[in-house]
Amino acid sequence: MRLSTKVRRKLRLHLNSINDVMSRPWSDLRGVSNSYAAKSTILIPLIGYWIIFNDTVLKWLKLAREFVGAPMNDQISARVLWLYIGLCVIALGTLIFAARCPTEVKKYGDYRDFVNGDGPAMSKATMDDIERQVQESGYALETVTTKADYLEIHFYELNYSEPSSRFAVLICFLFGFAILTLLSAQVFWKVVMLLYRSPFGG
């Protein structure tokens, strides 16, 4: 069955919109990856290994429960495990960003800041390399006349480099934050239900 022109056009627009969403530039991922919260998640796998899954720590917790008379439970809560997985996935995305994102995008995030920041201090040899790379990239250079134009194109190329790594970082962040959001929503719902069942602490 042949698709009509109208259906093909809609399908093409739909696929293009999905591609735009799933191929975000490095600058869109920079805000999360450069945050202290995301960087701190890199320690989560180590913390989980030494605390959550450490037999010695579990034995001490079990001993503490015996002293206070709390009920015993050898199994780790499923919420704790999902929290651990979510934070580890975010940590993986942060590591990929740190390893694969170009330094210029990490530092500036916007081509204007890059042009104003590194532009004045750019050596002639470096500019010659950038101009050659831009020319080899196949751009129509009739309107590219200034140093700022070359630097803008250069930053654009860096911002959209390493598509597979950008996709991996995006997936890690989406999956990790989705887990954290669901866990937070569960806790929020339980608190709301407790307040509903016993209003004003009654």
Secondary structure, 3 states (H helix, E strand, C coil): CCCCHHHHHHHHHHHHHHHHHHCCCHHHHHHHHCCHHHHHHHHHHHHHHHHHCCHHHHHHHHHHHHHHCCCCCCCCCHHHHHHHHHHHHHHHHHHHHHHHCCHHHHHCCCHHHHHHHHCCCCCHHHHHHHHHHHHHCCCCCCCCCCHHHHHHHHHHHHHCCCHHHHHHHHHHHHHHHHHHHHHHHHHHHHHHHHHHHCHHHC
